[in-house]
């Protein structure tokens, strides 16, 4: 925990959702400035975000040493989930899952987090919400947990083009799809999770790597029935300002806002999202636990057994029509090929199935953090 999040908004909508009252009254209400990460890395909206992805992170513009602080007080820059210490040796993408989360109880003692925190590298991790699994008699039911909303806002029959990341066989199932269905309104309130970030500079002087950890605390009663840990959530702009403003608010004062909160809503979601390759909008939609669940493997087998699609004159996909001589042996699909395709698909999906354990998304790979 926290091992999976969702953030499906585009950059402009994220900035609008993070508007704030400027400390300089003459400026009034502001929006943060969006800044792409260096090195050509990208943020991709997703309903199922695993560690290693770049997600939006809110920081003070003072970190840019005068470059942006005359324009805005806050900046949103996507960073890699999984903190890479500034002294790390080797490939930064090979760090394990130990630094996805930072336990608040030891963050001022463990060098991995103490050093960047003392440098003022405090951040707010932005998300629609996060996922957690309730374990009960060997079964695991995922829940989507998010900031309180007046209602679960939806848009009827909106066209949503889900932007996907380039295919990574070790992490994400990425196929660009068109969805014509109910989706969340972009005006939903984002979850603001306290975090710590660091900057790793490669030895060849190429673009630096910005990365972060989500700070976690013991769960509040509203959350403890699902899991014993939860992110440290900042619930109002005063708390966000104190956490980000490292120049005026000392670390010892800012950590007073790192505590459990009751300000959460949650609902059960499809178990299909346990596979990090599965990124459909229904990852965050409520499900009825009283209804019987269809096994994910059966659903995929049914999909595989459907006839191939061809495009009609309007560019739309339609099922292939069977020829008039449907009983002709030469026109029947080959059982061997169909079975082989099904097996390949099933093996591929199983490879991507990574359900987080109590504190991490996958079995931990060790990272040398020089904490001794």
Secondary structure as the mmCIF struct_conf table of DSSP 4:
data_model
#
loop_
_struct_conf.conf_type_id
_struct_conf.id
_struct_conf.beg_label_comp_id
_struct_conf.beg_label_asym_id
_struct_conf.beg_label_seq_id
_struct_conf.end_label_comp_id
_struct_conf.end_label_asym_id
_struct_conf.end_label_seq_id
STRN STRN1 UNK A 4 UNK A 7
HELX_RH_AL_P HELX_RH_AL_P1 UNK A 11 UNK A 17
TURN_TY1_P TURN_TY1_P1 UNK A 18 UNK A 18
STRN STRN2 UNK A 20 UNK A 21
BEND BEND1 UNK A 23 UNK A 24
HELX_RH_3T_P HELX_RH_3T_P1 UNK A 25 UNK A 27
STRN STRN3 UNK A 29 UNK A 30
HELX_LH_PP_P HELX_LH_PP_P1 UNK A 32 UNK A 32
STRN STRN4 UNK A 33 UNK A 35
HELX_LH_PP_P HELX_LH_PP_P2 UNK A 36 UNK A 37
HELX_RH_3T_P HELX_RH_3T_P2 UNK A 38 UNK A 40
STRN STRN5 UNK A 46 UNK A 50
TURN_TY1_P TURN_TY1_P2 UNK A 51 UNK A 52
BEND BEND2 UNK A 53 UNK A 53
STRN STRN6 UNK A 54 UNK A 55
STRN STRN7 UNK A 57 UNK A 60
HELX_RH_3T_P HELX_RH_3T_P3 UNK A 61 UNK A 64
TURN_TY1_P TURN_TY1_P3 UNK A 65 UNK A 66
BEND BEND3 UNK A 67 UNK A 68
TURN_TY1_P TURN_TY1_P4 UNK A 69 UNK A 71
BEND BEND4 UNK A 73 UNK A 73
STRN STRN8 UNK A 74 UNK A 77
STRN STRN9 UNK A 79 UNK A 81
BEND BEND5 UNK A 82 UNK A 82
TURN_TY1_P TURN_TY1_P5 UNK A 86 UNK A 87
BEND BEND6 UNK A 90 UNK A 90
HELX_RH_3T_P HELX_RH_3T_P4 UNK A 92 UNK A 94
BEND BEND7 UNK A 97 UNK A 97
TURN_TY1_P TURN_TY1_P6 UNK A 98 UNK A 99
BEND BEND8 UNK A 100 UNK A 100
STRN STRN10 UNK A 101 UNK A 103
HELX_RH_3T_P HELX_RH_3T_P5 UNK A 104 UNK A 106
TURN_TY1_P TURN_TY1_P7 UNK A 107 UNK A 109
BEND BEND9 UNK A 110 UNK A 110
HELX_RH_AL_P HELX_RH_AL_P2 UNK A 111 UNK A 118
TURN_TY1_P TURN_TY1_P8 UNK A 119 UNK A 120
STRN STRN11 UNK A 122 UNK A 127
BEND BEND10 UNK A 128 UNK A 128
STRN STRN12 UNK A 129 UNK A 136
TURN_TY1_P TURN_TY1_P9 UNK A 137 UNK A 138
STRN STRN13 UNK A 139 UNK A 146
BEND BEND11 UNK A 150 UNK A 151
STRN STRN14 UNK A 154 UNK A 162
HELX_LH_PP_P HELX_LH_PP_P3 UNK A 165 UNK A 167
STRN STRN15 UNK A 168 UNK A 168
TURN_TY1_P TURN_TY1_P10 UNK A 169 UNK A 171
STRN STRN16 UNK A 172 UNK A 172
STRN STRN17 UNK A 177 UNK A 184
TURN_TY1_P TURN_TY1_P11 UNK A 186 UNK A 187
BEND BEND12 UNK A 188 UNK A 188
HELX_LH_PP_P HELX_LH_PP_P4 UNK A 189 UNK A 190
STRN STRN18 UNK A 191 UNK A 200
TURN_TY1_P TURN_TY1_P12 UNK A 203 UNK A 204
STRN STRN19 UNK A 209 UNK A 218
HELX_LH_PP_P HELX_LH_PP_P5 UNK A 219 UNK A 220
HELX_RH_AL_P HELX_RH_AL_P3 UNK A 221 UNK A 224
TURN_TY1_P TURN_TY1_P13 UNK A 225 UNK A 226
BEND BEND13 UNK A 228 UNK A 228
STRN STRN20 UNK A 229 UNK A 231
STRN STRN21 UNK A 233 UNK A 233
BEND BEND14 UNK A 236 UNK A 236
HELX_RH_AL_P HELX_RH_AL_P4 UNK A 237 UNK A 244
TURN_TY1_P TURN_TY1_P14 UNK A 246 UNK A 248
BEND BEND15 UNK A 249 UNK A 249
HELX_RH_AL_P HELX_RH_AL_P5 UNK A 251 UNK A 254
HELX_RH_3T_P HELX_RH_3T_P6 UNK A 255 UNK A 257
BEND BEND16 UNK A 259 UNK A 259
STRN STRN22 UNK A 265 UNK A 268
HELX_RH_3T_P HELX_RH_3T_P7 UNK A 271 UNK A 274
STRN STRN23 UNK A 275 UNK A 275
TURN_TY1_P TURN_TY1_P15 UNK A 276 UNK A 277
HELX_RH_3T_P HELX_RH_3T_P8 UNK A 281 UNK A 283
BEND BEND17 UNK A 284 UNK A 285
TURN_TY1_P TURN_TY1_P16 UNK A 289 UNK A 290
BEND BEND18 UNK A 291 UNK A 291
HELX_LH_PP_P HELX_LH_PP_P6 UNK A 292 UNK A 295
HELX_RH_AL_P HELX_RH_AL_P6 UNK A 296 UNK A 305
BEND BEND19 UNK A 306 UNK A 306
HELX_LH_PP_P HELX_LH_PP_P7 UNK A 307 UNK A 308
STRN STRN24 UNK A 309 UNK A 311
TURN_TY1_P TURN_TY1_P17 UNK A 313 UNK A 314
BEND BEND20 UNK A 315 UNK A 315
STRN STRN25 UNK A 317 UNK A 319
HELX_LH_PP_P HELX_LH_PP_P8 UNK A 320 UNK A 323
BEND BEND21 UNK A 324 UNK A 324
TURN_TY1_P TURN_TY1_P18 UNK A 326 UNK A 327
HELX_RH_3T_P HELX_RH_3T_P9 UNK A 329 UNK A 331
BEND BEND22 UNK A 332 UNK A 332
HELX_LH_PP_P HELX_LH_PP_P9 UNK A 333 UNK A 334
HELX_RH_AL_P HELX_RH_AL_P7 UNK A 335 UNK A 351
TURN_TY1_P TURN_TY1_P19 UNK A 352 UNK A 352
STRN STRN26 UNK A 353 UNK A 353
BEND BEND23 UNK A 358 UNK A 359
BEND BEND24 UNK A 361 UNK A 363
HELX_LH_PP_P HELX_LH_PP_P10 UNK A 364 UNK A 366
#
